[in-house]
Amino acid sequence: MVRVMLVRFGFLLLMISFVFLSNNTLGQQQDDDDDSAVYIVTLKQPPIVHLFEEQELKHKKSKFTPKLRPRNNSRKRHGKSKIPSVVQSHDSFLRKTLKGEKYIKLYSYHYLINGFALFINSQQAEKLSMRKEVANIVLDYSVRTATTYTPQFMGLPQGAWVKEGGFEIAGEGVIIGFIDTGIDPNHPSFNDNDSKRSYPIPKHFSGVCEVTPDFPSGSCNKKLIGARHFAQSAVTRGIFNSSEDYASPFDGDGHGTHTASVAAGNHGVPVIVSNHNFGYASGIAPRAFISVYKALYKSFGGFAADVVAAIDQAAQDGVDILSLSITPNRKPPGVATFFNPIDMALLSAVKAGIFVVQAAGNTGPAPKTMSSFSPWIFTVGASSHDRVYSNSLTLGNNVTIPGMGFAIPTDSGKMYKMISAFHALNNSTSVDKDMYVGECQDYENFDQDRVSGKLLICSYSARFVLGLSTIKQALDVAKNLSATGVIFYIDPYVLGFEINPTPMDMPGIIIPSVEDSKTLLKYYNSSIQRDVTTKEIVSFGAVAAIEGGLNANFSNRAPKVMYYSARGPDPEDNSFNDADVLKPNLVAPGNSIWGAWSSASTDSTEFEGEKFAMMSGTSMAAPHVAGVAALIKQSYPQFTPSTISSALSTTALLNDNKGSPIMAQRTYSNPDQSLYTATPSDMGSGFVNATAALDPGLVFDTSKYVLILGHTTKNFIFQPKISLSYVGFEDYISFLCGINGSDTVVFNYTGFRCPANNTPVSGFDLNLPSITVSTLSGTQTFQRSMRNIAGNETYNVGWSPPYGVSMKVSPTQFSIAMGENQVLSVTLTVTKNSSSSSFGRIGLFGNTGHIVNIPVTVIAKIASS
């Protein structure tokens, strides 16, 4: 996350490359005598969550109702008996293998992954890798940190919340787990002071709240029901600063508090920043429960070993939804991008029935910049919404320059003289002595008599991005110099960042456009009067007025895909081969999002001491979708992760609030001047539609479970077609086994062996609510199976083929009763060779109003001879 105000990108970024170790290679050793490091070790024995499924199969072969959520009762039925024995077996194995040697075991992973994290040297890692019980060894890698109105923009007050029975119960009974920087438990967004309704903690949840001096007893309540921290990898490395990073779930950064409030913060919390009320905040699912798993820290970020431990614990505790903003800084090496410790842990989480949401990454707008790869993870890109806080600067030549900044205006009807920081220096200061004087960071550099009563012009350089200079410091300098206000113009080298409005306690404005900044400086310089002989400045003639930026307007065209939002196609490997998987899955509001802020956060000086902060990034988009998923889970408790994904995807919006196709920003500089119609590679299925997602009509599910309707559409019984099977897990294993050379790594991570006569399964074979084909040769037919969860309905089928491809869909019309299945056959034929992506869509239009949207993407096209 880029700090200060240029740009609040909210995703967490993995910084160190993946280094995989096998029996044959352990990577390069360091030159130092002690090359100890943290390693993540996976054993071949299945983890507990897999053993649960095996036990269910043995005990319920003759029954028709499998238990989908064994983890819910894990503490009562399996936890106390299984977990200690797993930990003991790890300890026994290590004692035998590393007999008499020094090592530190950081974690035992037992629920989603059977293994542990160790602090050992390379020779010990080599010794472990030679043991037959060991499946995989990965060198740990580091990670670091990368709404008042969006519920209205998404239509919740008149739509989804009404369907749930009002905001008072929206999300009730659903637990969202957050793997982030922790939480500030004292924030009003997380209190449980609702005397109107009881707040019973779900019986399937078994998590706990840590108690520490800075997270004392009582920090958790009936809203915030779980909180832990994971930092053993950092502690072992000697880089953990307990006074700054807090050895507790308390959020010393602010990022985790923000994301939790966006998804599930309380309804109606006043957003007061710099003594100005910006409205009232609400999470998307304000009655959902929150459980926090802190694995990221202010001073150093975090490490994968801690993140995997957090995922493992969240699944064991019984969360329903997991929200992450963690992406690798480069694509994982090896057979495929899907094979890395975090994604494979999340695969087991999905198997346990947890819906996983992940930020797409802020590496756009170039193609193939996607940083969330796996089909079992729901990937969310960032879009705008229609609220804009507009500020402007009116020049003396009647030119008005748009800008931003939460600032009061200058006095109405009055113009003030402007003076550049470079022209306001005192006699003892020069640019030669301090090349950064233009950033207005040091009061002693300036002559107060020159500045007093004027608008001080300061430069906004890359140093603001790095946190070396701040808006707040420049404002303090201006006030000490008795300036009337401050104008920040953008340095031309600051590109690729979304500048958000920043609180200002005096008249001020930030001009984010390089061209507008040039216009300001041209007018200013042309108005300077100089002595004809000495060329010294004798007067400053440029005047201006700041209009102020405290009021929002809601007339902007939205949503649009933000330029920083990572784009598809989904890379399958480090060679940029494309996967047959659509990424992102969809987009949600991620730009200029108000959210709760930690009282201890000092990393963002502009919002220091405030209860709310405005941030931008795909990390802000992901919790929006996590909140909508909670609403779906509340309505349909037995929905599988793939069914929730289907409901979100097939109902997504394709048009903006003006009725035109959603647009996407193409460039870093002047992004709104380079808009183009968004494609599935930009926005996936479209923009999240919370209300429609609660009534999708038809649903896709990658599992082999059949939905049998009860008396209402909210009562489901899941029954097997032939035999009991995992919730989508077997399909994903088949997909992974279909990747060339993946047999060994699939076994190493999951304990499942790919069958010798395995029929290859590609991404386009999965029953996903999209069709993505990386290479289409000649003619190919694809099938999708849907089930009707609404009333009896007749659907008409329409489609538009991708360029260079002809498309035929069958049937073109069908009637389907409640609970019935319908198979859709889609035949694609190449009509023109091409290596460029092209896009089409299939639309199913029901006579009672349901619309099902299926995006079709074909990348390389090879016509048959």
Long-range contacts (C-beta under 8 A, 24 or more apart in sequence): 1-145, 1-146, 1-255, 1-615, 1-617, 1-619, 2-465, 2-497, 3-467, 3-603, 3-604, 4-464, 4-465, 4-467, 4-470, 4-471, 4-604, 4-605, 4-606, 5-464, 5-471, 5-499, 5-500, 5-501, 5-502, 5-510, 5-604, 5-606, 6-460, 6-464, 6-465, 6-494, 6-497, 6-498, 6-499, 6-500, 7-497, 7-498, 7-499, 7-500, 7-564, 7-616, 7-617, 8-500, 8-604, 8-613, 8-614, 8-615, 8-616, 8-617, 9-146, 9-362, 9-498, 9-564, 9-615, 9-616, 9-617, 9-618, 9-619, 10-145, 10-146, 10-255, 10-258, 10-259, 10-325, 10-359, 10-590, 10-615, 10-616, 10-617, 10-618, 10-619, 10-620, 11-146, 11-325, 11-326, 11-327, 11-359, 11-361, 11-362, 11-371, 11-617, 11-618, 11-619, 11-622, 12-143, 12-144, 12-145, 12-146, 12-180, 12-255, 12-296, 12-301, 12-302, 12-324, 12-325, 12-326, 12-327, 12-359, 12-619, 13-143, 13-144, 13-145, 13-146, 13-326, 13-327, 13-328, 13-329, 13-361, 14-141, 14-142, 14-143, 14-304, 14-326, 14-327, 14-328, 14-329, 15-141, 15-142, 15-143, 15-144, 15-301, 15-329, 16-141, 16-142, 16-329, 17-141, 17-329, 17-330, 17-333, 18-138, 18-141, 18-328, 18-332, 18-333, 18-334, 18-340, 19-138, 19-139, 19-141, 20-136, 20-137, 20-138, 20-139, 20-333, 20-334, 21-125, 21-129, 21-136, 21-137, 21-138, 21-139, 22-129, 22-136, 22-137, 23-129, 23-130, 26-122, 26-125, 26-126, 26-129, 26-137, 27-122, 27-139, 29-122, 30-122, 34-121, 35-121, 35-122, 36-119, 36-120, 36-121, 37-119, 37-120, 37-121, 37-122, 37-139, 37-140, 38-106, 38-117, 38-118, 38-119, 38-139, 38-140, 38-233, 38-236, 38-237, 38-303, 38-305, 39-117, 39-118, 39-120, 39-125, 39-128, 39-137, 39-138, 39-139, 39-140, 40-115, 40-116, 40-117, 40-137, 40-138, 40-139, 40-140, 40-304, 40-305, 40-308, 40-341, 41-115, 41-116, 41-117, 41-118, 41-128, 41-134, 41-136, 41-137, 42-113, 42-114, 42-115, 42-134, 42-135, 42-136, 42-137, 42-138, 42-341, 42-748, 42-749, 43-90, 43-93, 43-114, 43-115, 43-133, 43-134, 43-135, 44-114, 44-132, 44-133, 44-134, 44-135, 44-747, 44-748, 44-751, 45-114, 45-133, 45-751, 46-114, 46-751, 47-109, 47-110, 47-111, 47-112, 47-113, 47-114, 47-348, 47-751, 48-74, 48-78, 48-82, 48-83, 48-86, 48-110, 48-111, 48-114, 48-316, 49-111, 49-112, 49-315, 49-348, 49-351, 49-352, 50-348, 50-351, 50-751, 51-82, 52-78, 53-351, 53-726, 56-724, 57-724, 60-724, 61-724, 64-719, 64-720, 65-717, 65-718, 65-719, 66-705, 66-718, 66-720, 66-724, 68-353, 68-638, 68-640, 68-718, 68-727, 69-204, 69-318, 69-352, 69-353, 70-352, 71-111, 71-204, 71-315, 71-316, 71-318, 71-352, 71-353, 72-203, 72-204, 72-205, 72-318, 73-204, 74-111, 74-206, 74-316, 74-318, 75-206, 75-316, 76-206, 79-206, 79-316, 82-110, 83-110, 83-111, 86-110, 86-114, 90-115, 90-116, 93-131, 93-133, 94-118, 97-127, 97-128, 97-131, 98-124, 98-127, 98-128, 104-236, 106-232, 106-233, 106-236, 106-305, 106-309, 107-230, 107-232, 107-305, 107-306, 107-308, 107-309, 107-312, 109-308, 109-309, 109-312, 109-345, 110-312, 111-312, 111-313, 111-315, 111-316, 111-348, 112-311, 112-312, 112-315, 112-345, 112-348, 112-349, 112-352, 113-308, 113-312, 113-341, 113-344, 113-345, 113-348, 114-751, 117-232, 117-233, 117-305, 117-308, 117-309, 119-236, 135-747, 135-748, 135-749, 135-751, 136-745, 136-748, 136-749, 138-304, 138-340, 138-341, 140-233, 140-303, 140-304, 140-305, 141-303, 141-304, 142-300, 142-301, 142-302, 142-303, 142-304, 143-295, 143-296, 143-301, 143-302, 143-303, 143-304, 143-307, 143-326, 144-296, 144-300, 144-301, 144-302, 145-181, 145-253, 145-255, 145-296, 145-298, 145-301, 146-325, 146-327, 146-359, 146-361, 146-362, 146-617, 146-619, 147-262, 147-281, 147-282, 147-283, 147-589, 147-593, 147-594, 147-595, 147-624, 148-271, 148-278, 148-279, 148-280, 148-281, 148-282, 148-594, 149-279, 149-385, 149-387, 149-552, 149-554, 149-594, 150-262, 150-284, 150-385, 150-589, 150-593, 150-624, 151-282, 151-284, 153-385, 153-386, 153-387, 153-558, 153-589, 154-284, 154-589, 154-624, 154-628, 154-688, 154-689, 154-690, 155-689, 155-690, 155-691, 156-284, 156-690, 156-691, 159-690, 159-691, 160-628, 160-631, 160-690, 160-691, 160-693, 160-694, 163-635, 163-691, 163-694, 163-695, 164-631, 164-634, 164-635, 164-694, 167-267, 167-282, 167-286, 167-287, 168-194, 168-196, 168-197, 168-267, 168-287, 169-197, 169-287, 170-285, 170-286, 170-287, 170-288, 170-631, 170-634, 171-264, 171-283, 171-284, 171-285, 171-286, 171-287, 171-288, 171-627, 171-630, 171-631, 171-634, 172-287, 172-288, 172-634, 173-202, 173-289, 173-634, 173-637, 174-285, 174-288, 174-289, 174-320, 174-321, 174-630, 174-633, 174-634, 175-202, 175-205, 175-225, 175-226, 175-288, 175-289, 175-290, 175-291, 175-318, 175-319, 175-320, 175-321, 176-260, 176-263, 176-264, 176-285, 176-288, 176-289, 176-290, 176-291, 176-319, 176-320, 176-321, 176-322, 176-323, 176-626, 176-627, 176-630, 177-226, 177-291, 177-292, 177-293, 177-314, 177-317, 177-319, 177-321, 177-322, 177-323, 177-354, 178-256, 178-259, 178-260, 178-263, 178-290, 178-291, 178-292, 178-293, 178-323, 178-623, 179-293, 179-295, 179-296, 179-307, 179-310, 179-311, 179-314, 179-322, 179-323, 179-324, 179-326, 180-251, 180-255, 180-256, 180-259, 180-260, 180-292, 180-293, 180-294, 180-295, 180-296, 180-323, 180-324, 180-325, 181-251, 181-252, 181-253, 181-254, 181-255, 181-256, 181-257, 181-294, 181-296, 181-297, 181-298, 182-227, 182-229, 182-246, 182-248, 182-249, 182-250, 182-251, 182-252, 182-253, 182-256, 182-257, 182-292, 182-294, 182-598, 183-224, 183-227, 183-249, 183-250, 183-251, 183-256, 183-257, 183-260, 183-290, 183-292, 183-294, 183-598, 184-250, 184-251, 184-257, 184-596, 184-597, 184-598, 184-599, 184-600, 185-215, 185-219, 185-220, 185-221, 185-224, 185-227, 185-249, 185-250, 186-219, 186-599, 187-257, 187-261, 187-596, 187-597, 187-598, 187-599, 187-611, 188-266, 188-269, 188-611, 189-257, 189-260, 189-261, 189-265, 189-266, 189-269, 189-281, 189-283, 189-596, 190-221, 190-223, 190-224, 190-260, 190-261, 190-265, 190-266, 190-290, 190-596, 191-221, 191-223, 191-266, 192-221, 192-222, 192-223, 192-224, 199-223, 201-225, 201-289, 202-289, 202-318, 204-318, 205-289, 205-291, 205-317, 205-318, 205-319, 206-316, 206-317, 206-318, 207-291, 207-313, 207-314, 207-317, 207-318, 207-319, 209-249, 210-248, 210-249, 212-246, 212-247, 212-248, 212-250, 213-248, 214-246, 214-248, 214-250, 215-246, 215-248, 215-249, 215-250, 219-249, 219-250, 223-266, 223-289, 223-290, 224-289, 224-290, 224-291, 224-292, 225-289, 225-290, 225-291, 226-290, 226-291, 226-292, 226-317, 227-291, 227-292, 227-294, 228-292, 228-293, 228-294, 228-310, 228-313, 229-293, 229-294, 229-295, 230-293, 230-294, 230-295, 230-306, 230-307, 230-309, 230-310, 230-313, 231-294, 231-295, 231-297, 231-302, 231-306, 232-305, 232-306, 232-309, 233-302, 233-303, 233-304, 233-305, 233-306, 234-297, 234-300, 234-302, 234-303, 234-306, 239-299, 239-300, 240-297, 240-300, 241-299, 244-298, 244-299, 245-297, 245-298, 245-299, 245-300, 246-297, 246-600, 248-294, 249-292, 249-294, 250-598, 250-600, 251-294, 251-598, 251-600, 251-601, 252-297, 252-298, 252-598, 252-600, 252-601, 253-296, 253-297, 253-298, 253-598, 253-601, 253-603, 254-597, 254-598, 254-601, 254-603, 254-604, 254-607, 254-613, 255-296, 255-325, 255-615, 255-619, 256-292, 256-294, 256-296, 256-598, 257-595, 257-596, 257-597, 257-598, 257-601, 258-593, 258-595, 258-596, 258-597, 258-613, 258-615, 258-620, 259-323, 259-325, 259-595, 259-619, 259-620, 259-622, 259-623, 260-290, 260-292, 260-596, 260-623, 261-595, 261-596, 262-593, 262-595, 262-620, 262-623, 262-624, 262-627, 263-288, 263-323, 263-623, 263-624, 263-626, 263-627, 263-630, 264-288, 264-289, 264-290, 264-626, 264-627, 264-630, 265-595, 265-596, 269-596, 271-594, 271-611, 271-612, 272-611, 272-612, 273-406, 273-503, 273-607, 273-610, 273-611, 273-612, 273-613, 274-406, 274-503, 274-504, 274-505, 274-610, 276-406, 276-550, 278-552, 278-594, 278-612, 279-594, 281-594, 281-595, 281-596, 281-612, 283-627, 284-623, 284-624, 284-626, 284-627, 284-628, 284-630, 284-631, 284-690, 285-627, 285-628, 285-630, 285-631, 285-634, 288-627, 288-630, 288-634, 291-317, 291-319, 298-601, 298-603, 304-341, 304-342, 307-342, 308-341, 308-342, 308-345, 311-342, 311-345, 311-346, 311-349, 312-345, 314-349, 314-354, 315-348, 315-349, 315-352, 315-354, 319-354, 320-353, 320-354, 320-355, 320-630, 320-633, 321-354, 321-355, 321-356, 321-357, 321-626, 321-629, 321-630, 321-633, 322-346, 322-349, 322-354, 322-355, 322-356, 322-357, 323-357, 323-622, 323-623, 323-626, 324-356, 324-357, 324-358, 324-359, 324-622, 325-358, 325-359, 325-617, 325-618, 325-619, 325-622, 326-358, 326-359, 327-358, 327-359, 327-360, 327-361, 327-371, 327-372, 327-566, 328-371, 331-373, 331-571, 331-573, 331-574, 332-574, 333-574, 334-573, 334-574, 334-745, 335-573, 335-739, 335-740, 335-741, 335-742, 335-745, 336-572, 336-573, 336-579, 336-736, 336-739, 336-742, 337-373, 337-374, 337-571, 337-572, 337-573, 337-574, 337-579, 338-373, 338-374, 338-572, 338-736, 338-739, 339-736, 339-742, 339-745, 339-749, 343-373, 343-374, 343-377, 344-749, 344-750, 346-374, 346-376, 346-377, 347-374, 347-376, 347-729, 347-732, 347-750, 348-750, 350-376, 350-377, 350-641, 350-727, 350-728, 350-729, 350-732, 351-726, 351-727, 351-728, 351-729, 353-640, 353-641, 353-727, 354-641, 355-629, 355-633, 355-641, 355-644, 355-645, 356-641, 357-622, 357-623, 357-625, 357-626, 357-629, 358-622, 359-617, 359-618, 359-619, 359-621, 359-622, 360-565, 360-566, 360-583, 360-584, 360-618, 360-621, 361-566, 361-618, 362-564, 362-565, 362-566, 362-617, 362-618, 363-564, 363-566, 364-562, 364-563, 364-564, 364-565, 364-566, 364-567, 365-563, 365-564, 365-565, 365-567, 365-664, 365-665, 365-666, 365-667, 365-668, 366-567, 367-567, 367-568, 367-569, 367-681, 367-837, 368-567, 368-568, 368-569, 368-571, 368-576, 368-578, 369-566, 369-567, 370-566, 370-567, 370-568, 370-569, 370-570, 370-571, 370-583, 370-584, 371-566, 372-566, 372-583, 372-584, 373-570, 373-571, 373-572, 373-579, 373-581, 373-583, 374-581, 375-581, 375-732, 375-735, 375-763, 375-766, 375-768, 376-641, 376-728, 376-732, 378-585, 378-625, 378-629, 378-641, 378-644, 378-645, 378-648, 379-583, 379-584, 379-585, 379-684, 380-584, 380-585, 380-586, 380-587, 380-588, 380-590, 380-618, 380-621, 380-622, 380-624, 380-625, 381-561, 381-562, 381-565, 381-566, 381-567, 381-584, 381-586, 381-587, 381-588, 381-590, 381-618, 381-621, 381-682, 381-683, 381-684, 382-561, 382-562, 382-564, 382-565, 382-587, 382-588, 382-589, 382-590, 382-591, 382-616, 382-617, 382-618, 382-620, 382-621, 383-558, 383-559, 383-560, 383-561, 383-562, 383-565, 383-587, 383-588, 383-589, 383-590, 383-591, 383-621, 383-662, 383-683, 383-687, 384-556, 384-558, 384-559, 384-560, 384-562, 384-589, 384-591, 384-592, 385-558, 385-559, 385-589, 385-591, 385-592, 386-554, 386-555, 386-556, 386-557, 386-558, 386-657, 387-552, 387-553, 387-554, 387-556, 387-592, 388-552, 388-553, 388-554, 388-556, 388-592, 389-501, 389-549, 389-550, 389-551, 389-552, 389-592, 390-549, 390-551, 390-552, 390-553, 391-501, 391-509, 391-510, 391-546, 391-547, 391-548, 391-549, 392-509, 392-546, 392-547, 393-487, 393-509, 393-511, 393-520, 393-544, 393-545, 393-546, 393-547, 394-544, 394-545, 394-547, 395-520, 395-523, 395-542, 395-543, 395-544, 396-523, 396-527, 396-541, 396-542, 396-543, 396-544, 397-523, 399-519, 399-523, 401-511, 401-516, 401-519, 401-520, 402-511, 402-513, 402-516, 403-509, 403-510, 403-511, 403-512, 403-516, 403-549, 404-499, 404-500, 404-501, 404-502, 404-509, 404-510, 404-512, 404-549, 405-488, 405-501, 405-502, 405-504, 405-508, 405-509, 405-510, 405-549, 406-501, 406-502, 406-503, 406-504, 406-549, 406-550, 407-485, 407-504, 407-506, 407-507, 407-508, 407-509, 407-546, 407-548, 407-549, 407-550, 408-504, 408-506, 408-507, 408-548, 408-550, 409-507, 409-545, 409-546, 409-547, 409-548, 410-455, 410-484, 410-485, 410-507, 410-545, 410-546, 410-548, 414-545, 415-543, 415-544, 415-545, 416-453, 416-454, 416-455, 416-484, 416-485, 416-543, 416-544, 416-545, 417-453, 417-454, 417-455, 417-540, 417-541, 417-542, 417-543, 418-454, 418-455, 418-456, 418-457, 418-487, 418-524, 418-540, 418-542, 418-543, 418-544, 419-450, 419-451, 419-454, 419-455, 419-456, 419-457, 419-540, 420-457, 420-524, 421-446, 421-456, 421-457, 421-458, 421-459, 423-450, 423-528, 423-537, 423-540, 424-450, 424-451, 424-456, 424-481, 436-461, 436-463, 436-469, 439-463, 439-464, 439-469, 439-474, 440-473, 440-474, 440-477, 440-478, 440-486, 441-469, 441-470, 441-473, 441-474, 441-477, 442-477, 443-476, 443-477, 443-480, 443-481, 446-477, 446-481, 448-480, 448-481, 448-482, 451-478, 451-481, 451-482, 451-483, 452-481, 452-482, 452-483, 453-482, 453-483, 453-484, 454-483, 454-484, 454-540, 455-483, 455-484, 455-485, 455-486, 455-487, 455-507, 455-544, 455-546, 456-481, 456-483, 456-485, 456-486, 456-487, 457-486, 457-487, 457-489, 457-520, 457-524, 458-486, 458-487, 458-488, 458-489, 459-488, 459-489, 459-491, 460-488, 460-489, 460-490, 460-491, 460-494, 460-510, 461-491, 461-493, 461-494, 462-491, 462-493, 462-494, 464-494, 465-494, 465-497, 467-603, 470-605, 470-606, 471-502, 471-504, 471-510, 471-605, 471-606, 472-605, 472-606, 472-608, 473-605, 475-504, 475-505, 475-506, 475-508, 478-506, 479-505, 479-506, 485-509, 485-546, 487-511, 487-520, 487-544, 487-546, 489-517, 489-520, 489-521, 490-514, 490-517, 492-517, 495-668, 495-669, 496-563, 496-564, 496-668, 496-669, 497-668, 498-562, 498-563, 498-564, 498-591, 498-616, 500-592, 500-614, 500-615, 500-616, 501-549, 501-592, 501-614, 502-606, 503-606, 503-607, 503-610, 507-546, 507-548, 508-546, 509-546, 509-549, 513-670, 514-669, 514-670, 515-670, 557-656, 557-657, 557-658, 557-660, 557-663, 558-656, 558-657, 559-587, 559-589, 559-656, 559-657, 559-662, 559-687, 560-656, 560-662, 560-663, 560-664, 560-665, 560-672, 560-675, 560-678, 561-587, 561-662, 561-663, 561-664, 561-665, 561-678, 561-682, 561-683, 562-590, 562-591, 562-616, 562-665, 562-671, 563-665, 563-666, 563-667, 563-668, 563-671, 564-616, 564-617, 564-618, 565-590, 565-618, 565-621, 565-682, 566-618, 567-681, 567-682, 568-680, 568-681, 568-682, 568-684, 568-857, 569-681, 569-772, 569-774, 569-837, 569-857, 569-859, 570-772, 572-739, 572-774, 577-774, 578-774, 578-775, 578-859, 578-860, 579-763, 579-772, 579-774, 580-762, 580-763, 580-764, 580-772, 580-773, 580-774, 581-763, 581-766, 581-768, 581-772, 582-680, 582-684, 582-685, 582-768, 582-770, 582-772, 582-855, 582-857, 583-684, 584-683, 584-684, 585-645, 585-648, 585-649, 585-684, 585-685, 586-625, 586-648, 586-649, 586-652, 586-683, 586-684, 586-685, 586-686, 586-687, 586-688, 587-621, 587-682, 587-683, 587-684, 587-686, 587-687, 587-688, 588-621, 588-622, 588-624, 588-625, 588-628, 588-687, 588-688, 589-620, 589-621, 589-624, 590-616, 590-617, 590-618, 590-619, 590-620, 590-621, 590-624, 591-616, 591-620, 592-616, 593-620, 595-620, 624-688, 625-688, 628-688, 628-690, 628-693, 631-690, 631-693, 631-694, 632-693, 632-694, 635-694, 635-714, 636-713, 636-714, 636-716, 636-789, 637-714, 637-716, 638-716, 638-717, 638-718, 639-716, 640-701, 640-703, 640-705, 640-718, 640-727, 640-728, 641-727, 641-728, 642-700, 642-701, 642-702, 642-703, 642-727, 642-728, 642-767, 642-768, 643-699, 643-700, 643-701, 643-707, 645-768, 645-769, 646-696, 646-699, 646-700, 646-701, 646-769, 647-693, 647-694, 647-696, 647-699, 648-685, 648-688, 648-693, 649-684, 649-685, 649-769, 649-770, 649-853, 650-685, 650-696, 650-698, 650-699, 650-700, 650-769, 650-852, 650-853, 650-854, 651-689, 651-692, 651-693, 651-696, 651-851, 651-852, 651-853, 652-684, 652-685, 652-686, 652-687, 652-688, 652-689, 652-853, 653-686, 653-687, 653-688, 653-689, 654-686, 654-687, 654-841, 654-853, 656-687, 662-686, 662-687, 679-837, 679-839, 679-857, 680-770, 680-772, 680-839, 680-855, 680-857, 681-837, 681-839, 681-857, 684-770, 684-855, 685-769, 685-770, 685-853, 685-855, 686-853, 692-851, 695-790, 695-850, 696-789, 696-850, 696-852, 697-788, 697-789, 697-790, 697-793, 697-846, 697-850, 697-851, 697-852, 698-786, 698-787, 698-788, 698-789, 698-790, 698-795, 698-816, 698-822, 698-844, 698-850, 698-852, 699-786, 699-787, 699-789, 700-767, 700-768, 700-769, 700-784, 700-785, 700-786, 701-728, 701-767, 701-787, 702-728, 702-731, 702-732, 702-766, 702-767, 702-768, 703-727, 703-728, 703-731, 704-730, 704-731, 706-787, 706-821, 707-787, 707-789, 707-819, 708-819, 709-789, 709-818, 709-819, 713-789, 713-790, 713-818, 716-789, 731-761, 731-766, 731-767, 732-766, 734-758, 734-761, 735-761, 735-762, 735-763, 735-765, 735-766, 737-761, 738-762, 738-765, 769-852, 769-854, 770-854, 770-855, 770-856, 770-857, 771-826, 771-828, 771-842, 771-854, 771-855, 771-856, 771-857, 772-856, 772-857, 773-828, 773-857, 773-858, 773-859, 774-859, 774-860, 775-859, 775-860, 775-861, 775-862, 776-805, 776-828, 776-830, 776-858, 776-860, 776-861, 776-862, 777-830, 777-862, 777-864, 778-829, 778-830, 778-862, 778-863, 778-864, 779-827, 779-828, 779-829, 779-830, 779-864, 780-827, 780-828, 781-825, 781-826, 781-827, 781-828, 782-825, 782-826, 782-827, 782-828, 783-823, 783-824, 783-825, 783-826, 784-823, 784-824, 784-826, 784-854, 785-821, 785-822, 785-823, 785-824, 786-821, 786-822, 786-823, 786-824, 786-852, 787-819, 787-820, 787-821, 787-822, 788-816, 788-817, 788-818, 788-819, 788-820, 788-821, 788-822, 789-818, 789-819, 790-818, 790-846, 790-848, 790-850, 791-818, 791-848, 792-816, 792-817, 792-818, 793-846, 793-847, 793-848, 793-850, 794-846, 794-847, 795-822, 795-844, 795-845, 795-846, 795-847, 795-850, 795-852, 796-844, 796-845, 796-847, 797-824, 797-842, 797-843, 797-844, 797-845, 798-842, 798-843, 798-845, 799-840, 799-841, 799-842, 799-843, 799-856, 800-840, 800-841, 801-828, 801-840, 801-856, 802-828, 802-838, 802-839, 802-840, 802-856, 802-857, 802-858, 803-832, 803-834, 803-838, 803-839, 804-830, 804-831, 804-832, 804-833, 804-834, 804-838, 804-858, 804-861, 805-829, 805-830, 805-831, 805-838, 805-840, 805-858, 805-861, 806-831, 807-840, 807-842, 807-856, 809-842, 826-856, 828-856, 828-858, 830-861, 830-862, 830-863, 830-864, 831-863, 832-861, 832-863, 833-861, 833-862, 833-863, 834-860, 834-861, 835-859, 835-860, 835-861
